[in-house]
Amino acid sequence: MKNIPFKLFLMLSFFCLVHCQVNGVNEDCLEDCPTSNSTCCNCCDGGSTCNGDLIQRLCCPAGAAFCGCLSDRAFCSGYVYESNGMGSKSPFGTCFDPSDPKTSKCDYEPAPNLWIVCPLNFTSCKSRSFFSCCSPSEECTTTVSDDIPHCNSKIPNSECPESCGNQPCCDDQRLGLTCYNPHTHHCVKDVPSGLDTLCGIKDGACGHWCYDATAYACNNDGTLRHL
């Protein structure tokens, strides 16, 4: 009977040894576990770092940075803008290369727990539901009540047709310079062409056409996928 507590201790110790090392670590790390005497969550190699929150952790390789959620909340959402990034990914965060102009800027807000990695010289554009990145030729016109971010072209009013008056215009890839009401439409960059496209206020541009950004997402090749 005296050996039961000791056996129980051994069982619990073994469980913790396995569970504590593996639980919450990204699968990409688990594939390359060199030894138990490593620096990141007892799983990754010596040049890596352990990042994230108590819900999800990621192992980022040497030279990479982490962008993602740190608030220990169950909800988290984000992505690398038009780029595959660097290293392992999850909805809770990603590893990225800060020296790469395509993936050099991270923006994270703990409320509402959203993150995004933007290219160099781009600015993050935030809405209630998700973030986007505006190019140097665009400005973020999103308000606090908008569900999706809006990046509008910075075409000076002096270059717009006189018929526009005080309204902005969009150098639409199909219609040319076109006036629009910023309360109902916006000028967005088409994926993958990068050309200006005039779409409804809640729409994005993908493959030269507008789409419902609340129901679909655009792939880098100009095809749509359901959210």
C-alpha positions as a LaTeX table, in Angstrom:
\begin{tabular}{lrrr}
\hline
Residue & $x$ (\AA) & $y$ (\AA) & $z$ (\AA) \\
\hline
Met1 & 0.00 & 0.00 & 0.00 \\
Lys2 & 2.92 & 2.33 & 0.72 \\
Asn3 & 4.07 & 2.02 & $-2.91$ \\
Ile4 & 0.78 & 3.34 & $-4.38$ \\
Pro5 & 1.54 & 7.06 & $-3.83$ \\
Phe6 & 5.02 & 6.57 & $-5.35$ \\
Lys7 & 3.59 & 4.77 & $-8.40$ \\
Leu8 & 0.98 & 7.47 & $-8.78$ \\
Phe9 & 3.75 & 10.06 & $-8.62$ \\
Leu10 & 5.66 & 8.27 & $-11.39$ \\
Met11 & 2.54 & 8.09 & $-13.56$ \\
Leu12 & 1.79 & 11.78 & $-13.10$ \\
Ser13 & 5.40 & 12.71 & $-13.72$ \\
Phe14 & 5.46 & 10.74 & $-16.98$ \\
Phe15 & 2.15 & 12.30 & $-18.07$ \\
Cys16 & 3.45 & 15.80 & $-17.40$ \\
Leu17 & 6.76 & 15.06 & $-19.12$ \\
Val18 & 4.92 & 14.19 & $-22.33$ \\
His19 & 1.91 & 16.48 & $-22.04$ \\
Cys20 & 3.78 & 19.59 & $-20.87$ \\
Gln21 & 6.30 & 19.32 & $-23.70$ \\
Val22 & 3.83 & 18.75 & $-26.51$ \\
Asn23 & 0.53 & 20.40 & $-25.60$ \\
Gly24 & $-0.06$ & 23.71 & $-27.42$ \\
Val25 & 3.04 & 23.49 & $-29.63$ \\
Asn26 & 2.66 & 23.92 & $-33.38$ \\
Glu27 & 2.82 & 20.72 & $-35.44$ \\
Asp28 & 5.62 & 22.16 & $-37.54$ \\
Cys29 & 7.74 & 22.15 & $-34.38$ \\
Leu30 & 6.82 & 18.60 & $-33.47$ \\
Glu31 & 8.11 & 17.32 & $-36.80$ \\
Asp32 & 11.61 & 18.57 & $-36.03$ \\
Cys33 & 12.01 & 17.86 & $-32.31$ \\
Pro34 & 15.79 & 17.34 & $-32.01$ \\
Thr35 & 16.09 & 16.76 & $-28.25$ \\
Ser36 & 14.16 & 17.42 & $-25.08$ \\
Asn37 & 16.88 & 19.89 & $-24.08$ \\
Ser38 & 15.86 & 22.64 & $-26.52$ \\
Thr39 & 14.90 & 26.28 & $-26.06$ \\
Cys40 & 11.31 & 26.55 & $-27.28$ \\
Cys41 & 8.55 & 24.76 & $-25.37$ \\
Asn42 & 11.05 & 21.89 & $-24.99$ \\
Cys43 & 10.50 & 21.17 & $-28.67$ \\
Cys44 & 12.19 & 23.48 & $-31.17$ \\
Asp45 & 15.87 & 23.78 & $-32.01$ \\
Gly46 & 18.30 & 26.10 & $-30.28$ \\
Gly47 & 17.89 & 29.05 & $-32.65$ \\
Ser48 & 14.11 & 29.27 & $-32.31$ \\
Thr49 & 11.82 & 31.24 & $-30.01$ \\
Cys50 & 8.52 & 30.31 & $-28.41$ \\
Asn51 & 5.70 & 32.80 & $-29.05$ \\
Gly52 & 1.98 & 33.19 & $-28.56$ \\
Asp53 & $-0.37$ & 32.94 & $-25.59$ \\
Leu54 & $-1.58$ & 30.21 & $-23.27$ \\
Ile55 & $-4.08$ & 28.97 & $-25.87$ \\
Gln56 & $-1.68$ & 28.57 & $-28.78$ \\
Arg57 & 2.09 & 28.70 & $-29.12$ \\
Leu58 & 4.28 & 28.83 & $-32.20$ \\
Cys59 & 7.94 & 28.07 & $-32.66$ \\
Cys60 & 9.58 & 30.68 & $-34.89$ \\
Pro61 & 12.98 & 29.95 & $-36.49$ \\
Ala62 & 16.05 & 32.10 & $-35.93$ \\
Gly63 & 15.75 & 35.43 & $-37.72$ \\
Ala64 & 11.96 & 35.34 & $-37.82$ \\
Ala65 & 9.55 & 37.46 & $-35.78$ \\
Phe66 & 6.11 & 36.61 & $-34.43$ \\
Cys67 & 2.82 & 38.36 & $-35.19$ \\
Gly68 & $-0.35$ & 37.16 & $-33.51$ \\
Cys69 & $-2.57$ & 37.15 & $-30.46$ \\
Leu70 & $-1.19$ & 37.44 & $-26.94$ \\
Ser71 & $-4.35$ & 38.00 & $-24.90$ \\
Asp72 & $-5.24$ & 34.39 & $-23.96$ \\
Arg73 & $-8.71$ & 34.83 & $-25.49$ \\
Ala74 & $-10.38$ & 32.02 & $-27.43$ \\
Phe75 & $-11.16$ & 34.23 & $-30.45$ \\
Cys76 & $-8.29$ & 35.38 & $-32.64$ \\
Ser77 & $-8.00$ & 36.09 & $-36.36$ \\
Gly78 & $-5.33$ & 37.34 & $-38.71$ \\
Tyr79 & $-3.24$ & 36.68 & $-41.81$ \\
Val80 & $-0.22$ & 37.72 & $-43.85$ \\
Tyr81 & $-1.36$ & 40.19 & $-46.52$ \\
Glu82 & $-0.85$ & 38.72 & $-50.01$ \\
Ser83 & 2.12 & 36.70 & $-48.86$ \\
Asn84 & 2.92 & 33.25 & $-47.57$ \\
Gly85 & 5.03 & 34.64 & $-44.75$ \\
Met86 & 7.79 & 32.62 & $-43.11$ \\
Gly87 & 7.61 & 29.57 & $-40.86$ \\
Ser88 & 4.58 & 28.06 & $-39.18$ \\
Lys89 & 1.11 & 29.60 & $-39.16$ \\
Ser90 & $-2.19$ & 29.33 & $-37.31$ \\
Pro91 & $-5.23$ & 31.56 & $-36.75$ \\
Phe92 & $-3.52$ & 32.65 & $-33.52$ \\
Gly93 & $-0.38$ & 33.95 & $-35.23$ \\
Thr94 & 2.42 & 33.43 & $-37.70$ \\
Cys95 & 6.18 & 33.63 & $-38.01$ \\
Phe96 & 7.37 & 36.20 & $-40.56$ \\
Asp97 & 10.60 & 37.63 & $-41.91$ \\
Pro98 & 10.91 & 41.29 & $-40.79$ \\
Ser99 & 13.73 & 41.88 & $-43.28$ \\
Asp100 & 11.51 & 40.97 & $-46.26$ \\
Pro101 & 9.77 & 44.07 & $-47.71$ \\
Lys102 & 6.74 & 41.88 & $-48.49$ \\
Thr103 & 6.31 & 40.86 & $-44.85$ \\
Ser104 & 7.95 & 43.46 & $-42.65$ \\
Lys105 & 5.25 & 45.08 & $-40.50$ \\
Cys106 & 3.06 & 43.53 & $-37.81$ \\
Asp107 & $-0.01$ & 45.17 & $-36.32$ \\
Tyr108 & $-1.96$ & 43.59 & $-33.48$ \\
Glu109 & $-4.89$ & 44.83 & $-31.41$ \\
Pro110 & $-5.88$ & 42.82 & $-28.30$ \\
Ala111 & $-9.41$ & 44.16 & $-28.66$ \\
Pro112 & $-10.94$ & 42.75 & $-30.84$ \\
Asn113 & $-7.91$ & 40.39 & $-30.93$ \\
Leu114 & $-6.98$ & 40.80 & $-34.60$ \\
Trp115 & $-3.57$ & 40.87 & $-36.29$ \\
Ile116 & $-2.05$ & 41.35 & $-39.72$ \\
Val117 & 1.39 & 41.38 & $-41.37$ \\
Cys118 & 1.72 & 44.14 & $-43.99$ \\
Pro119 & 4.40 & 44.87 & $-46.62$ \\
Leu120 & 6.88 & 47.69 & $-46.11$ \\
Asn121 & 5.40 & 51.19 & $-46.72$ \\
Phe122 & 1.85 & 49.80 & $-46.43$ \\
Thr123 & $-0.40$ & 50.87 & $-43.56$ \\
Ser124 & $-2.78$ & 48.63 & $-41.65$ \\
Cys125 & $-6.48$ & 49.38 & $-42.04$ \\
Lys126 & $-8.75$ & 48.17 & $-39.25$ \\
Ser127 & $-12.44$ & 47.37 & $-39.07$ \\
Arg128 & $-14.55$ & 45.61 & $-36.46$ \\
Ser129 & $-14.19$ & 42.20 & $-38.14$ \\
Phe130 & $-10.71$ & 42.01 & $-39.70$ \\
Phe131 & $-7.70$ & 44.03 & $-40.80$ \\
Ser132 & $-6.27$ & 44.81 & $-44.23$ \\
Cys133 & $-3.27$ & 46.73 & $-45.59$ \\
Cys134 & $-3.45$ & 49.92 & $-47.66$ \\
Ser135 & $-0.77$ & 50.60 & $-50.27$ \\
Pro136 & 1.15 & 53.91 & $-50.37$ \\
Ser137 & $-1.27$ & 55.12 & $-53.06$ \\
Glu138 & $-4.29$ & 54.42 & $-50.83$ \\
Glu139 & $-5.73$ & 55.73 & $-47.60$ \\
Cys140 & $-7.77$ & 53.91 & $-44.98$ \\
Thr141 & $-11.30$ & 55.35 & $-44.83$ \\
Thr142 & $-12.74$ & 52.77 & $-42.42$ \\
Thr143 & $-14.94$ & 53.98 & $-39.58$ \\
Val144 & $-15.52$ & 52.28 & $-36.23$ \\
Ser145 & $-18.89$ & 50.96 & $-37.43$ \\
Asp146 & $-17.57$ & 49.30 & $-40.60$ \\
Asp147 & $-17.48$ & 45.50 & $-40.76$ \\
Ile148 & $-14.73$ & 45.41 & $-43.39$ \\
Pro149 & $-11.72$ & 47.70 & $-43.96$ \\
His150 & $-11.79$ & 50.20 & $-46.83$ \\
Cys151 & $-8.67$ & 51.33 & $-48.70$ \\
Asn152 & $-9.47$ & 54.11 & $-51.17$ \\
Ser153 & $-7.24$ & 55.51 & $-53.87$ \\
Lys154 & $-5.57$ & 58.84 & $-53.08$ \\
Ile155 & $-6.47$ & 60.48 & $-56.39$ \\
Pro156 & $-6.60$ & 64.27 & $-55.80$ \\
Asn157 & $-9.97$ & 65.87 & $-56.54$ \\
Ser158 & $-8.17$ & 68.11 & $-59.02$ \\
Glu159 & $-7.56$ & 65.03 & $-61.20$ \\
Cys160 & $-11.19$ & 63.87 & $-61.05$ \\
Pro161 & $-13.78$ & 64.87 & $-63.67$ \\
Glu162 & $-15.49$ & 68.19 & $-62.91$ \\
Ser163 & $-18.79$ & 66.33 & $-62.63$ \\
Cys164 & $-17.52$ & 64.71 & $-59.42$ \\
Gly165 & $-17.69$ & 67.95 & $-57.49$ \\
Asn166 & $-16.45$ & 67.17 & $-53.97$ \\
Gln167 & $-16.81$ & 63.43 & $-54.42$ \\
Pro168 & $-13.73$ & 61.23 & $-54.91$ \\
Cys169 & $-13.06$ & 59.31 & $-58.09$ \\
Cys170 & $-11.62$ & 55.90 & $-58.86$ \\
Asp171 & $-9.43$ & 55.00 & $-61.83$ \\
Asp172 & $-11.47$ & 51.83 & $-62.35$ \\
Gln173 & $-9.78$ & 49.19 & $-64.51$ \\
Arg174 & $-12.96$ & 48.85 & $-66.62$ \\
Leu175 & $-14.57$ & 52.31 & $-66.49$ \\
Gly176 & $-11.61$ & 54.67 & $-66.13$ \\
Leu177 & $-11.91$ & 57.73 & $-63.86$ \\
Thr178 & $-15.33$ & 57.36 & $-62.25$ \\
Cys179 & $-16.98$ & 59.45 & $-59.52$ \\
Tyr180 & $-18.43$ & 57.59 & $-56.55$ \\
Asn181 & $-20.20$ & 58.11 & $-53.25$ \\
Pro182 & $-17.78$ & 57.05 & $-50.47$ \\
His183 & $-20.74$ & 56.05 & $-48.28$ \\
Thr184 & $-21.89$ & 53.37 & $-50.74$ \\
His185 & $-18.77$ & 52.47 & $-52.77$ \\
His186 & $-15.00$ & 52.34 & $-52.44$ \\
Cys187 & $-11.98$ & 52.03 & $-54.72$ \\
Val188 & $-10.10$ & 48.80 & $-53.99$ \\
Lys189 & $-7.06$ & 47.02 & $-55.41$ \\
Asp190 & $-7.89$ & 43.97 & $-57.47$ \\
Val191 & $-6.15$ & 40.69 & $-56.63$ \\
Pro192 & $-3.87$ & 39.66 & $-58.27$ \\
Ser193 & $-3.57$ & 42.51 & $-60.81$ \\
Gly194 & $-3.38$ & 45.32 & $-58.25$ \\
Leu195 & $-5.55$ & 47.54 & $-60.48$ \\
Asp196 & $-8.09$ & 49.95 & $-58.99$ \\
Thr197 & $-11.65$ & 48.62 & $-59.06$ \\
Leu198 & $-14.83$ & 50.44 & $-58.01$ \\
Cys199 & $-16.93$ & 48.14 & $-55.83$ \\
Gly200 & $-19.72$ & 48.29 & $-53.28$ \\
Ile201 & $-18.76$ & 49.40 & $-49.77$ \\
Lys202 & $-18.73$ & 45.81 & $-48.43$ \\
Asp203 & $-17.13$ & 44.25 & $-51.51$ \\
Gly204 & $-13.59$ & 43.38 & $-52.48$ \\
Ala205 & $-12.07$ & 42.93 & $-55.94$ \\
Cys206 & $-10.84$ & 39.55 & $-57.12$ \\
Gly207 & $-9.97$ & 38.41 & $-60.64$ \\
His208 & $-11.14$ & 41.76 & $-62.12$ \\
Trp209 & $-14.61$ & 41.51 & $-60.51$ \\
Cys210 & $-16.22$ & 42.64 & $-57.27$ \\
Tyr211 & $-17.25$ & 40.06 & $-54.67$ \\
Asp212 & $-19.02$ & 39.93 & $-51.30$ \\
Ala213 & $-16.15$ & 40.19 & $-48.83$ \\
Thr214 & $-18.40$ & 39.16 & $-45.94$ \\
Ala215 & $-18.97$ & 35.71 & $-47.49$ \\
Tyr216 & $-15.84$ & 35.06 & $-49.58$ \\
Ala217 & $-12.09$ & 35.60 & $-49.49$ \\
Cys218 & $-9.81$ & 36.12 & $-52.47$ \\
Asn219 & $-6.86$ & 33.83 & $-53.13$ \\
Asn220 & $-3.62$ & 35.25 & $-54.52$ \\
Asp221 & $-4.40$ & 33.68 & $-57.91$ \\
Gly222 & $-7.67$ & 35.63 & $-58.26$ \\
Thr223 & $-10.03$ & 32.82 & $-57.29$ \\
Leu224 & $-12.60$ & 32.93 & $-54.48$ \\
Arg225 & $-13.13$ & 30.71 & $-51.47$ \\
His226 & $-15.98$ & 30.59 & $-48.94$ \\
Leu227 & $-15.25$ & 31.97 & $-45.49$ \\
\hline
\end{tabular}
